[in-house]
Amino acid sequence: MNEAKKEKLKKALNESGLLAPGDSCLDVVESNYYRALLGPLAGRWLAGKAYFTQEKFIWQGWGDDIVIPYSQIRQLEKGFAVIWPIAVKITYQDDKLCTKKFSMMGRQKWLDLLSDKAKVPCP
């Protein structure tokens, strides 16, 4: 994604109110989120964008906003998006332990960033 497009997306994140005062967007990547419908094997992929800020991971797409503060991340795993090895599984502690799955090209770069910010080992 070119820099002009990244800047436009970062501006949209600011305008949406998901970026807290004092936080800043580090990077953004095209991403898909796996919404499980009937367990882990029956669901669908939703297109969106993954934002990496100083304080949290944010995914936006198709009316969904998923916000995961790095301080809540407990585990990071590699996974598959259908047959492609591009998925990232994020397990975090909200009211309960939750796991969300996202596909991102260049997965290792994003895992390294998440690992560094969350202080969780990267697979």
N, CA, C and O atoms as CSV, one atom per row, in Angstrom:
chain,resi,resn,atom,element,x,y,z
A,1,MET,N,N,0.853,-1.172,0.000
A,1,MET,CA,C,0.000,0.000,0.000
A,1,MET,C,C,0.898,1.233,0.000
A,1,MET,O,O,1.830,1.321,0.799
A,2,ASN,N,N,0.625,2.186,-0.890
A,2,ASN,CA,C,1.483,3.362,-0.978
A,2,ASN,C,C,1.239,4.320,0.191
A,2,ASN,O,O,0.229,4.227,0.887
A,3,GLU,N,N,2.174,5.230,0.388
A,3,GLU,CA,C,2.131,6.139,1.547
A,3,GLU,C,C,0.917,7.070,1.528
A,3,GLU,O,O,0.347,7.355,2.581
A,4,ALA,N,N,0.518,7.543,0.362
A,4,ALA,CA,C,-0.645,8.446,0.281
A,4,ALA,C,C,-1.908,7.729,0.755
A,4,ALA,O,O,-2.727,8.307,1.468
A,5,LYS,N,N,-2.058,6.478,0.356
A,5,LYS,CA,C,-3.229,5.711,0.764
A,5,LYS,C,C,-3.183,5.423,2.273
A,5,LYS,O,O,-4.210,5.478,2.949
A,6,LYS,N,N,-1.987,5.118,2.794
A,6,LYS,CA,C,-1.842,4.887,4.237
A,6,LYS,C,C,-2.234,6.130,5.026
A,6,LYS,O,O,-2.915,6.031,6.046
A,7,GLU,N,N,-1.808,7.298,4.557
A,7,GLU,CA,C,-2.126,8.543,5.256
A,7,GLU,C,C,-3.628,8.819,5.233
A,7,GLU,O,O,-4.189,9.294,6.220
A,8,LYS,N,N,-4.269,8.526,4.125
A,8,LYS,CA,C,-5.714,8.715,4.016
A,8,LYS,C,C,-6.443,7.800,5.004
A,8,LYS,O,O,-7.398,8.224,5.654
A,9,LEU,N,N,-5.998,6.561,5.116
A,9,LEU,CA,C,-6.613,5.610,6.033
A,9,LEU,C,C,-6.373,6.012,7.491
A,9,LEU,O,O,-7.270,5.882,8.323
A,10,LYS,N,N,-5.176,6.497,7.801
A,10,LYS,CA,C,-4.880,6.954,9.156
A,10,LYS,C,C,-5.773,8.134,9.535
A,10,LYS,O,O,-6.234,8.233,10.673
A,11,LYS,N,N,-6.014,9.027,8.575
A,11,LYS,CA,C,-6.896,10.171,8.822
A,11,LYS,C,C,-8.311,9.686,9.123
A,11,LYS,O,O,-8.971,10.204,10.024
A,12,ALA,N,N,-8.771,8.697,8.370
A,12,ALA,CA,C,-10.109,8.140,8.598
A,12,ALA,C,C,-10.206,7.521,9.988
A,12,ALA,O,O,-11.247,7.620,10.637
A,13,LEU,N,N,-9.143,6.890,10.446
A,13,LEU,CA,C,-9.127,6.301,11.784
A,13,LEU,C,C,-9.242,7.391,12.844
A,13,LEU,O,O,-9.959,7.217,13.829
A,14,ASN,N,N,-8.563,8.485,12.663
A,14,ASN,CA,C,-8.673,9.622,13.584
A,14,ASN,C,C,-10.100,10.153,13.621
A,14,ASN,O,O,-10.638,10.431,14.693
A,15,GLU,N,N,-10.705,10.290,12.456
A,15,GLU,CA,C,-12.057,10.842,12.364
A,15,GLU,C,C,-13.113,9.901,12.944
A,15,GLU,O,O,-14.172,10.352,13.381
A,16,SER,N,N,-12.831,8.604,12.950
A,16,SER,CA,C,-13.803,7.632,13.467
A,16,SER,C,C,-13.875,7.638,14.990
A,16,SER,O,O,-14.822,7.100,15.565
A,17,GLY,N,N,-12.881,8.243,15.652
A,17,GLY,CA,C,-12.865,8.279,17.107
A,17,GLY,C,C,-12.229,7.055,17.748
A,17,GLY,O,O,-12.212,6.942,18.974
A,18,LEU,N,N,-11.710,6.143,16.947
A,18,LEU,CA,C,-11.080,4.942,17.502
A,18,LEU,C,C,-9.643,5.180,17.956
A,18,LEU,O,O,-9.065,4.357,18.666
A,19,LEU,N,N,-9.081,6.289,17.550
A,19,LEU,CA,C,-7.724,6.624,17.940
A,19,LEU,C,C,-7.786,7.588,19.119
A,19,LEU,O,O,-8.244,8.722,18.978
A,20,ALA,N,N,-7.328,7.139,20.269
A,20,ALA,CA,C,-7.386,7.940,21.491
A,20,ALA,C,C,-6.418,9.126,21.409
A,20,ALA,O,O,-5.403,9.056,20.715
A,21,PRO,N,N,-6.738,10.213,22.121
A,21,PRO,CA,C,-5.804,11.338,22.165
A,21,PRO,C,C,-4.455,10.863,22.712
A,21,PRO,O,O,-4.395,10.147,23.712
A,22,GLY,N,N,-3.400,11.263,22.054
A,22,GLY,CA,C,-2.064,10.858,22.471
A,22,GLY,C,C,-1.582,9.580,21.794
A,22,GLY,O,O,-0.386,9.288,21.807
A,23,ASP,N,N,-2.493,8.820,21.207
A,23,ASP,CA,C,-2.116,7.611,20.478
A,23,ASP,C,C,-1.819,8.018,19.037
A,23,ASP,O,O,-2.309,9.044,18.565
A,24,SER,N,N,-1.027,7.225,18.350
A,24,SER,CA,C,-0.749,7.507,16.944
A,24,SER,C,C,-0.703,6.206,16.158
A,24,SER,O,O,-0.359,5.149,16.689
A,25,CYS,N,N,-1.049,6.305,14.904
A,25,CYS,CA,C,-1.087,5.136,14.028
A,25,CYS,C,C,0.315,4.863,13.492
A,25,CYS,O,O,0.959,5.752,12.935
A,26,LEU,N,N,0.783,3.627,13.666
A,26,LEU,CA,C,2.100,3.238,13.182
A,26,LEU,C,C,2.046,2.724,11.746
A,26,LEU,O,O,2.891,3.068,10.920
A,27,ASP,N,N,1.043,1.898,11.462
A,27,ASP,CA,C,0.947,1.305,10.131
A,27,ASP,C,C,-0.455,0.770,9.901
A,27,ASP,O,O,-1.242,0.626,10.837
A,28,VAL,N,N,-0.753,0.481,8.656
A,28,VAL,CA,C,-2.055,-0.062,8.278
A,28,VAL,C,C,-1.835,-1.065,7.152
A,28,VAL,O,O,-0.938,-0.895,6.326
A,29,VAL,N,N,-2.659,-2.112,7.123
A,29,VAL,CA,C,-2.544,-3.127,6.081
A,29,VAL,C,C,-3.941,-3.645,5.738
A,29,VAL,O,O,-4.815,-3.722,6.601
A,30,GLU,N,N,-4.137,-3.997,4.472
A,30,GLU,CA,C,-5.376,-4.650,4.060
A,30,GLU,C,C,-5.450,-5.967,4.821
A,30,GLU,O,O,-4.451,-6.675,4.946
A,31,SER,N,N,-6.627,-6.291,5.326
A,31,SER,CA,C,-6.757,-7.475,6.162
A,31,SER,C,C,-8.174,-8.028,6.073
A,31,SER,O,O,-9.114,-7.305,5.742
A,32,ASN,N,N,-8.313,-9.297,6.369
A,32,ASN,CA,C,-9.628,-9.931,6.460
A,32,ASN,C,C,-9.789,-10.486,7.865
A,32,ASN,O,O,-8.820,-10.917,8.491
A,33,TYR,N,N,-11.012,-10.471,8.347
A,33,TYR,CA,C,-11.343,-11.001,9.675
A,33,TYR,C,C,-12.248,-12.210,9.486
A,33,TYR,O,O,-13.189,-12.170,8.693
A,34,TYR,N,N,-11.960,-13.288,10.218
A,34,TYR,CA,C,-12.778,-14.492,10.125
A,34,TYR,C,C,-13.867,-14.446,11.183
A,34,TYR,O,O,-13.590,-14.539,12.379
A,35,ARG,N,N,-15.104,-14.301,10.734
A,35,ARG,CA,C,-16.228,-14.300,11.663
A,35,ARG,C,C,-16.808,-15.709,11.684
A,35,ARG,O,O,-17.409,-16.167,10.712
A,36,ALA,N,N,-16.615,-16.386,12.813
A,36,ALA,CA,C,-17.137,-17.743,12.967
A,36,ALA,C,C,-18.650,-17.679,13.128
A,36,ALA,O,O,-19.168,-16.880,13.908
A,37,LEU,N,N,-19.344,-18.516,12.396
A,37,LEU,CA,C,-20.798,-18.552,12.481
A,37,LEU,C,C,-21.278,-19.744,13.296
A,37,LEU,O,O,-22.154,-19.607,14.149
A,38,LEU,N,N,-20.701,-20.917,13.031
A,38,LEU,CA,C,-21.076,-22.135,13.747
A,38,LEU,C,C,-19.814,-22.851,14.226
A,38,LEU,O,O,-19.606,-24.024,13.917
A,39,GLY,N,N,-18.991,-22.155,14.965
A,39,GLY,CA,C,-17.739,-22.734,15.423
A,39,GLY,C,C,-16.602,-22.372,14.480
A,39,GLY,O,O,-16.799,-21.627,13.520
A,40,PRO,N,N,-15.417,-22.898,14.750
A,40,PRO,CA,C,-14.235,-22.486,13.994
A,40,PRO,C,C,-14.214,-22.947,12.532
A,40,PRO,O,O,-13.456,-22.399,11.732
A,41,LEU,N,N,-15.019,-23.926,12.173
A,41,LEU,CA,C,-14.981,-24.446,10.806
A,41,LEU,C,C,-16.071,-23.892,9.904
A,41,LEU,O,O,-16.051,-24.142,8.699
A,42,ALA,N,N,-17.000,-23.162,10.443
A,42,ALA,CA,C,-18.084,-22.604,9.635
A,42,ALA,C,C,-18.173,-21.102,9.887
A,42,ALA,O,O,-18.625,-20.659,10.943
A,43,GLY,N,N,-17.740,-20.340,8.909
A,43,GLY,CA,C,-17.773,-18.893,9.049
A,43,GLY,C,C,-17.477,-18.242,7.719
A,43,GLY,O,O,-17.539,-18.885,6.671
A,44,ARG,N,N,-17.152,-16.951,7.767
A,44,ARG,CA,C,-16.818,-16.248,6.538
A,44,ARG,C,C,-15.776,-15.186,6.817
A,44,ARG,O,O,-15.644,-14.688,7.936
A,45,TRP,N,N,-15.042,-14.853,5.773
A,45,TRP,CA,C,-14.010,-13.826,5.850
A,45,TRP,C,C,-14.606,-12.491,5.441
A,45,TRP,O,O,-15.270,-12.387,4.409
A,46,LEU,N,N,-14.366,-11.475,6.249
A,46,LEU,CA,C,-14.842,-10.121,5.971
A,46,LEU,C,C,-13.647,-9.225,5.643
A,46,LEU,O,O,-12.650,-9.233,6.365
A,47,ALA,N,N,-13.742,-8.464,4.572
A,47,ALA,CA,C,-12.653,-7.585,4.148
A,47,ALA,C,C,-12.610,-6.328,5.001
A,47,ALA,O,O,-13.647,-5.815,5.421
A,48,GLY,N,N,-11.402,-5.836,5.252
A,48,GLY,CA,C,-11.240,-4.612,6.018
A,48,GLY,C,C,-9.790,-4.164,6.064
A,48,GLY,O,O,-8.980,-4.513,5.205
A,49,LYS,N,N,-9.490,-3.391,7.076
A,49,LYS,CA,C,-8.143,-2.860,7.284
A,49,LYS,C,C,-7.719,-3.133,8.724
A,49,LYS,O,O,-8.528,-3.047,9.648
A,50,ALA,N,N,-6.451,-3.460,8.900
A,50,ALA,CA,C,-5.879,-3.623,10.237
A,50,ALA,C,C,-4.959,-2.433,10.500
A,50,ALA,O,O,-4.066,-2.133,9.707
A,51,TYR,N,N,-5.191,-1.770,11.616
A,51,TYR,CA,C,-4.383,-0.627,12.020
A,51,TYR,C,C,-3.561,-1.005,13.242
A,51,TYR,O,O,-4.056,-1.664,14.156
A,52,PHE,N,N,-2.324,-0.590,13.250
A,52,PHE,CA,C,-1.439,-0.813,14.383
A,52,PHE,C,C,-1.093,0.557,14.941
A,52,PHE,O,O,-0.441,1.360,14.274
A,53,THR,N,N,-1.531,0.824,16.167
A,53,THR,CA,C,-1.245,2.113,16.798
A,53,THR,C,C,-0.183,1.895,17.878
A,53,THR,O,O,0.311,0.782,18.054
A,54,GLN,N,N,0.153,2.937,18.580
A,54,GLN,CA,C,1.100,2.800,19.698
A,54,GLN,C,C,0.500,1.968,20.828
A,54,GLN,O,O,1.237,1.303,21.555
A,55,GLU,N,N,-0.830,1.993,20.992
A,55,GLU,CA,C,-1.484,1.369,22.140
A,55,GLU,C,C,-2.346,0.151,21.831
A,55,GLU,O,O,-2.622,-0.649,22.725
A,56,LYS,N,N,-2.782,-0.004,20.559
A,56,LYS,CA,C,-3.739,-1.077,20.284
A,56,LYS,C,C,-3.744,-1.503,18.825
A,56,LYS,O,O,-3.218,-0.826,17.941
A,57,PHE,N,N,-4.367,-2.665,18.614
A,57,PHE,CA,C,-4.634,-3.199,17.287
A,57,PHE,C,C,-6.104,-2.907,16.987
A,57,PHE,O,O,-6.973,-3.167,17.818
A,58,ILE,N,N,-6.378,-2.368,15.802
A,58,ILE,CA,C,-7.753,-2.036,15.421
A,58,ILE,C,C,-8.031,-2.654,14.052
A,58,ILE,O,O,-7.237,-2.511,13.122
A,59,TRP,N,N,-9.158,-3.338,13.942
A,59,TRP,CA,C,-9.605,-3.837,12.645
A,59,TRP,C,C,-10.946,-3.193,12.332
A,59,TRP,O,O,-11.848,-3.176,13.170
A,60,GLN,N,N,-11.071,-2.662,11.116
A,60,GLN,CA,C,-12.319,-2.038,10.668
A,60,GLN,C,C,-12.734,-2.630,9.339
A,60,GLN,O,O,-11.912,-2.804,8.440
A,61,GLY,N,N,-14.014,-2.939,9.220
A,61,GLY,CA,C,-14.532,-3.417,7.950
A,61,GLY,C,C,-15.987,-3.822,8.068
A,61,GLY,O,O,-16.392,-4.378,9.088
A,62,TRP,N,N,-16.768,-3.559,7.056
A,62,TRP,CA,C,-18.158,-3.974,6.960
A,62,TRP,C,C,-18.962,-3.744,8.230
A,62,TRP,O,O,-19.709,-4.623,8.660
A,63,GLY,N,N,-18.817,-2.586,8.824
A,63,GLY,CA,C,-19.613,-2.235,9.996
A,63,GLY,C,C,-19.077,-2.762,11.305
A,63,GLY,O,O,-19.650,-2.491,12.361
A,64,ASP,N,N,-17.995,-3.507,11.262
A,64,ASP,CA,C,-17.397,-4.046,12.487
A,64,ASP,C,C,-16.157,-3.251,12.851
A,64,ASP,O,O,-15.360,-2.890,11.985
A,65,ASP,N,N,-16.005,-2.984,14.120
A,65,ASP,CA,C,-14.774,-2.420,14.660
A,65,ASP,C,C,-14.307,-3.364,15.757
A,65,ASP,O,O,-15.038,-3.626,16.712
A,66,ILE,N,N,-13.106,-3.865,15.618
A,66,ILE,CA,C,-12.519,-4.718,16.650
A,66,ILE,C,C,-11.309,-3.965,17.186
A,66,ILE,O,O,-10.393,-3.626,16.436
A,67,VAL,N,N,-11.314,-3.709,18.484
A,67,VAL,CA,C,-10.237,-2.968,19.125
A,67,VAL,C,C,-9.636,-3.852,20.209
A,67,VAL,O,O,-10.328,-4.268,21.139
A,68,ILE,N,N,-8.344,-4.135,20.082
A,68,ILE,CA,C,-7.658,-4.988,21.055
A,68,ILE,C,C,-6.437,-4.237,21.583
A,68,ILE,O,O,-5.437,-4.122,20.873
A,69,PRO,N,N,-6.496,-3.724,22.813
A,69,PRO,CA,C,-5.310,-3.090,23.392
A,69,PRO,C,C,-4.186,-4.127,23.518
A,69,PRO,O,O,-4.434,-5.282,23.867
A,70,TYR,N,N,-2.977,-3.712,23.237
A,70,TYR,CA,C,-1.846,-4.643,23.319
A,70,TYR,C,C,-1.715,-5.238,24.716
A,70,TYR,O,O,-1.277,-6.379,24.865
A,71,SER,N,N,-2.089,-4.480,25.730
A,71,SER,CA,C,-1.964,-4.958,27.113
A,71,SER,C,C,-2.887,-6.142,27.405
A,71,SER,O,O,-2.687,-6.850,28.391
A,72,GLN,N,N,-3.898,-6.364,26.555
A,72,GLN,CA,C,-4.821,-7.479,26.763
A,72,GLN,C,C,-4.425,-8.738,25.988
A,72,GLN,O,O,-5.002,-9.802,26.208
A,73,ILE,N,N,-3.455,-8.629,25.091
A,73,ILE,CA,C,-3.058,-9.785,24.278
A,73,ILE,C,C,-2.291,-10.785,25.136
A,73,ILE,O,O,-1.337,-10.432,25.829
A,74,ARG,N,N,-2.731,-12.044,25.073
A,74,ARG,CA,C,-2.124,-13.122,25.852
A,74,ARG,C,C,-1.336,-14.106,24.996
A,74,ARG,O,O,-0.380,-14.718,25.470
A,75,GLN,N,N,-1.743,-14.261,23.717
A,75,GLN,CA,C,-1.077,-15.236,22.857
A,75,GLN,C,C,-1.225,-14.835,21.392
A,75,GLN,O,O,-2.253,-14.297,20.982
A,76,LEU,N,N,-0.182,-15.106,20.614
A,76,LEU,CA,C,-0.194,-14.882,19.179
A,76,LEU,C,C,0.147,-16.204,18.499
A,76,LEU,O,O,1.045,-16.921,18.942
A,77,GLU,N,N,-0.563,-16.523,17.430
A,77,GLU,CA,C,-0.316,-17.766,16.705
A,77,GLU,C,C,-0.410,-17.527,15.214
A,77,GLU,O,O,-1.097,-16.614,14.754
A,78,LYS,N,N,0.298,-18.369,14.461
A,78,LYS,CA,C,0.147,-18.385,13.016
A,78,LYS,C,C,-1.013,-19.308,12.679
A,78,LYS,O,O,-1.299,-20.254,13.412
A,79,GLY,N,N,-1.676,-19.029,11.567
A,79,GLY,CA,C,-2.786,-19.869,11.140
A,79,GLY,C,C,-2.949,-19.816,9.633
A,79,GLY,O,O,-2.124,-19.244,8.920
A,80,PHE,N,N,-4.018,-20.416,9.168
A,80,PHE,CA,C,-4.313,-20.473,7.745
A,80,PHE,C,C,-5.592,-19.717,7.438
A,80,PHE,O,O,-6.540,-19.722,8.223
A,81,ALA,N,N,-5.601,-19.068,6.282
A,81,ALA,CA,C,-6.814,-18.477,5.722
A,81,ALA,C,C,-7.182,-19.390,4.563
A,81,ALA,O,O,-6.613,-19.291,3.476
A,82,VAL,N,N,-8.108,-20.253,4.797
A,82,VAL,CA,C,-8.481,-21.331,3.897
A,82,VAL,C,C,-7.247,-22.221,3.742
A,82,VAL,O,O,-6.968,-23.013,4.641
A,83,ILE,N,N,-6.490,-22.124,2.628
A,83,ILE,CA,C,-5.294,-22.958,2.465
A,83,ILE,C,C,-4.005,-22.143,2.496
A,83,ILE,O,O,-2.915,-22.707,2.409
A,84,TRP,N,N,-4.120,-20.818,2.620
A,84,TRP,CA,C,-2.945,-19.953,2.575
A,84,TRP,C,C,-2.422,-19.655,3.980
A,84,TRP,O,O,-3.203,-19.319,4.869
A,85,PRO,N,N,-1.111,-19.774,4.188
A,85,PRO,CA,C,-0.524,-19.526,5.514
A,85,PRO,C,C,-0.291,-18.037,5.771
A,85,PRO,O,O,0.850,-17.585,5.864
A,86,ILE,N,N,-1.383,-17.284,5.882
A,86,ILE,CA,C,-1.273,-15.831,6.070
A,86,ILE,C,C,-2.076,-15.328,7.270
A,86,ILE,O,O,-2.191,-14.119,7.471
A,87,ALA,N,N,-2.628,-16.234,8.061
A,87,ALA,CA,C,-3.497,-15.809,9.162
A,87,ALA,C,C,-2.716,-15.582,10.456
A,87,ALA,O,O,-1.680,-16.199,10.705
A,88,VAL,N,N,-3.249,-14.684,11.258
A,88,VAL,CA,C,-2.732,-14.376,12.593
A,88,VAL,C,C,-3.884,-14.572,13.566
A,88,VAL,O,O,-4.961,-14.001,13.390
A,89,LYS,N,N,-3.653,-15.382,14.594
A,89,LYS,CA,C,-4.664,-15.566,15.637
A,89,LYS,C,C,-4.213,-14.774,16.859
A,89,LYS,O,O,-3.086,-14.921,17.332
A,90,ILE,N,N,-5.106,-13.940,17.353
A,90,ILE,CA,C,-4.819,-13.115,18.527
A,90,ILE,C,C,-5.755,-13.558,19.644
A,90,ILE,O,O,-6.976,-13.474,19.516
A,91,THR,N,N,-5.168,-14.030,20.739
A,91,THR,CA,C,-5.950,-14.384,21.922
A,91,THR,C,C,-5.731,-13.278,22.940
A,91,THR,O,O,-4.598,-12.916,23.257
A,92,TYR,N,N,-6.837,-12.751,23.444
A,92,TYR,CA,C,-6.745,-11.621,24.365
A,92,TYR,C,C,-7.766,-11.775,25.488
A,92,TYR,O,O,-8.745,-12.512,25.369
A,93,GLN,N,N,-7.510,-11.063,26.575
A,93,GLN,CA,C,-8.366,-11.103,27.757
A,93,GLN,C,C,-9.238,-9.872,27.766
A,93,GLN,O,O,-8.755,-8.760,27.982
A,94,ASP,N,N,-10.530,-10.067,27.531
A,94,ASP,CA,C,-11.507,-8.989,27.649
A,94,ASP,C,C,-12.289,-9.338,28.918
A,94,ASP,O,O,-11.673,-9.512,29.969
A,95,ASP,N,N,-13.595,-9.446,28.862
A,95,ASP,CA,C,-14.345,-9.976,30.001
A,95,ASP,C,C,-14.032,-11.457,30.154
A,95,ASP,O,O,-14.065,-12.003,31.257
A,96,LYS,N,N,-13.728,-12.096,29.031
A,96,LYS,CA,C,-13.341,-13.505,29.008
A,96,LYS,C,C,-12.203,-13.639,28.001
A,96,LYS,O,O,-11.865,-12.675,27.313
A,97,LEU,N,N,-11.620,-14.812,27.912
A,97,LEU,CA,C,-10.557,-15.062,26.947
A,97,LEU,C,C,-11.181,-15.213,25.557
A,97,LEU,O,O,-12.062,-16.051,25.365
A,98,CYS,N,N,-10.733,-14.411,24.592
A,98,CYS,CA,C,-11.282,-14.405,23.237
A,98,CYS,C,C,-10.158,-14.640,22.237
A,98,CYS,O,O,-9.014,-14.252,22.474
A,99,THR,N,N,-10.486,-15.268,21.133
A,99,THR,CA,C,-9.525,-15.449,20.042
A,99,THR,C,C,-10.163,-14.947,18.756
A,99,THR,O,O,-11.290,-15.312,18.422
A,100,LYS,N,N,-9.429,-14.108,18.042
A,100,LYS,CA,C,-9.869,-13.576,16.751
A,100,LYS,C,C,-8.805,-13.948,15.719
A,100,LYS,O,O,-7.618,-14.039,16.033
A,101,LYS,N,N,-9.256,-14.162,14.481
A,101,LYS,CA,C,-8.354,-14.576,13.411
A,101,LYS,C,C,-8.430,-13.570,12.266
A,101,LYS,O,O,-9.514,-13.202,11.812
A,102,PHE,N,N,-7.260,-13.136,11.812
A,102,PHE,CA,C,-7.142,-12.155,10.743
A,102,PHE,C,C,-6.153,-12.660,9.700
A,102,PHE,O,O,-5.162,-13.301,10.048
A,103,SER,N,N,-6.411,-12.379,8.433
A,103,SER,CA,C,-5.424,-12.696,7.400
A,103,SER,C,C,-4.739,-11.401,6.985
A,103,SER,O,O,-5.373,-10.356,6.838
A,104,MET,N,N,-3.410,-11.500,6.798
A,104,MET,CA,C,-2.612,-10.336,6.425
A,104,MET,C,C,-1.436,-10.807,5.596
A,104,MET,O,O,-0.700,-11.704,6.008
A,105,MET,N,N,-1.257,-10.212,4.438
A,105,MET,CA,C,-0.073,-10.521,3.640
A,105,MET,C,C,1.145,-9.984,4.381
A,105,MET,O,O,1.076,-8.925,5.006
A,106,GLY,N,N,2.255,-10.703,4.316
A,106,GLY,CA,C,3.447,-10.303,5.057
A,106,GLY,C,C,3.271,-10.568,6.540
A,106,GLY,O,O,3.722,-9.786,7.376
A,107,ARG,N,N,2.613,-11.673,6.864
A,107,ARG,CA,C,2.208,-12.006,8.229
A,107,ARG,C,C,3.317,-11.843,9.265
A,107,ARG,O,O,3.059,-11.335,10.356
A,108,GLN,N,N,4.532,-12.257,8.955
A,108,GLN,CA,C,5.596,-12.221,9.969
A,108,GLN,C,C,5.895,-10.800,10.430
A,108,GLN,O,O,6.151,-10.578,11.614
A,109,LYS,N,N,5.867,-9.846,9.524
A,109,LYS,CA,C,6.087,-8.440,9.889
A,109,LYS,C,C,5.060,-8.000,10.935
A,109,LYS,O,O,5.413,-7.347,11.917
A,110,TRP,N,N,3.794,-8.357,10.727
A,110,TRP,CA,C,2.721,-7.926,11.627
A,110,TRP,C,C,2.778,-8.696,12.949
A,110,TRP,O,O,2.489,-8.140,14.008
A,111,LEU,N,N,3.149,-9.971,12.881
A,111,LEU,CA,C,3.333,-10.742,14.122
A,111,LEU,C,C,4.460,-10.142,14.962
A,111,LEU,O,O,4.334,-10.024,16.180
A,112,ASP,N,N,5.552,-9.765,14.314
A,112,ASP,CA,C,6.676,-9.157,15.033
A,112,ASP,C,C,6.259,-7.843,15.694
A,112,ASP,O,O,6.639,-7.572,16.833
A,113,LEU,N,N,5.483,-7.036,14.987
A,113,LEU,CA,C,5.010,-5.767,15.554
A,113,LEU,C,C,4.087,-6.016,16.744
A,113,LEU,O,O,4.231,-5.382,17.790
A,114,LEU,N,N,3.136,-6.943,16.584
A,114,LEU,CA,C,2.229,-7.287,17.691
A,114,LEU,C,C,3.009,-7.825,18.888
A,114,LEU,O,O,2.750,-7.444,20.029
A,115,SER,N,N,3.953,-8.701,18.621
A,115,SER,CA,C,4.759,-9.294,19.684
A,115,SER,C,C,5.537,-8.230,20.453
A,115,SER,O,O,5.591,-8.255,21.683
A,116,ASP,N,N,6.128,-7.313,19.729
A,116,ASP,CA,C,6.898,-6.241,20.363
A,116,ASP,C,C,6.006,-5.341,21.226
A,116,ASP,O,O,6.360,-5.021,22.362
A,117,LYS,N,N,4.875,-4.942,20.698
A,117,LYS,CA,C,3.985,-4.043,21.429
A,117,LYS,C,C,3.286,-4.741,22.602
A,117,LYS,O,O,3.086,-4.134,23.653
A,118,ALA,N,N,2.913,-6.019,22.422
A,118,ALA,CA,C,2.179,-6.733,23.463
A,118,ALA,C,C,3.094,-7.417,24.477
A,118,ALA,O,O,2.632,-7.881,25.519
A,119,LYS,N,N,4.389,-7.478,24.170
A,119,LYS,CA,C,5.356,-8.165,25.041
A,119,LYS,C,C,4.969,-9.646,25.202
A,119,LYS,O,O,5.038,-10.212,26.293
A,120,VAL,N,N,4.562,-10.247,24.077
A,120,VAL,CA,C,4.169,-11.660,24.027
A,120,VAL,C,C,5.059,-12.322,23.004
A,120,VAL,O,O,5.275,-11.761,21.930
A,121,PRO,N,N,5.590,-13.515,23.305
A,121,PRO,CA,C,6.471,-14.182,22.325
A,121,PRO,C,C,5.765,-14.436,20.993
A,121,PRO,O,O,4.571,-14.733,20.941
A,122,CYS,N,N,6.526,-14.312,19.950
A,122,CYS,CA,C,6.005,-14.513,18.600
A,122,CYS,C,C,6.389,-15.907,18.118
A,122,CYS,O,O,7.540,-16.313,18.274
A,123,PRO,N,N,5.450,-16.643,17.538
A,123,PRO,CA,C,5.781,-17.994,17.055
A,123,PRO,C,C,6.739,-17.957,15.868
A,123,PRO,O,O,7.114,-19.007,15.345
